[in-house]
Amino acid sequence: MNDSLTSMHIRAGRAAVGWSIQDLAEKIDAHRNTVSNFENGRTEDPDILSRMKAALEAAGVEFLYGPKPGVRLVNVRSSSGK
């Protein structure tokens, strides 16, 4: 599932939804250094990666793989109805 997910995907996903490192860290109940370490290639903890992926997908990020990897936003209804 996460084999192709890279630190670039996570950074691009955060940018797409306008989240800081701290924002993502709060969403996954982790320290901001945990996110920063992953984005800088200093850790590859599969649990953290899975939690980051799930949080970003819930916010509307779709991860793209293959010859042109990246991210895009998909329509997601917010729980607040906005």
C-alpha positions as a Markdown table, in Angstrom:
| # | Residue | x | y | z |
|---|---|---|---|---|
| 1 | Met | 0.0 | 0.0 | 0.0 |
| 2 | Asn | 2.6 | 2.6 | 1.1 |
| 3 | Asp | 5.6 | 1.2 | -0.8 |
| 4 | Ser | 5.5 | 4.0 | -3.4 |
| 5 | Leu | 4.6 | 6.8 | -1.1 |
| 6 | Thr | 7.5 | 9.2 | -0.6 |
| 7 | Ser | 8.4 | 12.2 | 1.5 |
| 8 | Met | 7.7 | 14.3 | -1.6 |
| 9 | His | 4.1 | 13.0 | -1.6 |
| 10 | Ile | 3.6 | 14.0 | 2.0 |
| 11 | Arg | 5.1 | 17.5 | 1.5 |
| 12 | Ala | 3.0 | 18.0 | -1.7 |
| 13 | Gly | -0.1 | 16.7 | 0.1 |
| 14 | Arg | 0.4 | 19.1 | 3.0 |
| 15 | Ala | 0.9 | 22.0 | 0.6 |
| 16 | Ala | -2.3 | 21.0 | -1.3 |
| 17 | Val | -4.4 | 21.3 | 1.8 |
| 18 | Gly | -2.5 | 24.2 | 3.3 |
| 19 | Trp | -1.2 | 22.4 | 6.3 |
| 20 | Ser | 2.0 | 23.1 | 8.2 |
| 21 | Ile | 4.2 | 20.3 | 9.6 |
| 22 | Gln | 2.6 | 21.1 | 13.0 |
| 23 | Asp | -0.9 | 20.8 | 11.5 |
| 24 | Leu | -0.2 | 17.3 | 10.2 |
| 25 | Ala | 1.5 | 16.3 | 13.4 |
| 26 | Glu | -1.6 | 17.3 | 15.4 |
| 27 | Lys | -3.9 | 15.4 | 13.0 |
| 28 | Ile | -1.9 | 12.2 | 13.5 |
| 29 | Asp | -1.2 | 12.8 | 17.2 |
| 30 | Ala | 2.5 | 12.9 | 16.8 |
| 31 | His | 5.3 | 15.4 | 17.5 |
| 32 | Arg | 6.1 | 17.8 | 14.7 |
| 33 | Asn | 9.7 | 16.4 | 14.6 |
| 34 | Thr | 8.2 | 13.0 | 13.6 |
| 35 | Val | 6.7 | 14.6 | 10.5 |
| 36 | Ser | 9.8 | 16.6 | 9.8 |
| 37 | Asn | 12.0 | 13.6 | 10.1 |
| 38 | Phe | 9.9 | 11.6 | 7.7 |
| 39 | Glu | 9.9 | 14.5 | 5.1 |
| 40 | Asn | 13.7 | 14.8 | 5.4 |
| 41 | Gly | 14.2 | 11.0 | 4.9 |
| 42 | Arg | 15.4 | 10.4 | 8.5 |
| 43 | Thr | 12.7 | 7.8 | 9.3 |
| 44 | Glu | 10.5 | 5.4 | 7.5 |
| 45 | Asp | 8.2 | 4.2 | 10.3 |
| 46 | Pro | 5.3 | 2.4 | 8.5 |
| 47 | Asp | 2.8 | 3.3 | 11.2 |
| 48 | Ile | 3.6 | 7.0 | 11.0 |
| 49 | Leu | 3.5 | 6.9 | 7.2 |
| 50 | Ser | 0.1 | 5.1 | 7.3 |
| 51 | Arg | -1.3 | 7.7 | 9.7 |
| 52 | Met | 0.0 | 10.6 | 7.6 |
| 53 | Lys | -1.5 | 9.1 | 4.4 |
| 54 | Ala | -4.9 | 8.5 | 6.0 |
| 55 | Ala | -5.1 | 12.1 | 7.4 |
| 56 | Leu | -4.2 | 13.6 | 4.1 |
| 57 | Glu | -6.6 | 11.4 | 2.2 |
| 58 | Ala | -9.4 | 12.3 | 4.6 |
| 59 | Ala | -8.6 | 16.0 | 3.8 |
| 60 | Gly | -9.1 | 15.3 | 0.1 |
| 61 | Val | -5.6 | 14.4 | -1.1 |
| 62 | Glu | -5.2 | 11.7 | -3.7 |
| 63 | Phe | -1.8 | 10.3 | -4.2 |
| 64 | Leu | -0.6 | 9.6 | -7.7 |
| 65 | Tyr | 2.0 | 7.0 | -8.6 |
| 66 | Gly | 3.7 | 5.7 | -11.7 |
| 67 | Pro | 5.8 | 7.7 | -14.2 |
| 68 | Lys | 4.4 | 11.1 | -13.0 |
| 69 | Pro | 4.0 | 10.8 | -9.2 |
| 70 | Gly | 2.3 | 13.6 | -7.3 |
| 71 | Val | -0.9 | 14.5 | -5.6 |
| 72 | Arg | -4.2 | 16.1 | -6.5 |
| 73 | Leu | -7.2 | 17.3 | -4.5 |
| 74 | Val | -10.5 | 15.4 | -4.8 |
| 75 | Asn | -13.9 | 16.6 | -3.7 |
| 76 | Val | -14.5 | 15.8 | -0.1 |
| 77 | Arg | -17.5 | 17.0 | 2.0 |
| 78 | Ser | -16.4 | 18.4 | 5.3 |
| 79 | Ser | -18.2 | 17.3 | 8.4 |
| 80 | Ser | -19.2 | 20.9 | 9.1 |
| 81 | Gly | -21.2 | 21.0 | 5.9 |
| 82 | Lys | -19.2 | 23.7 | 4.3 |
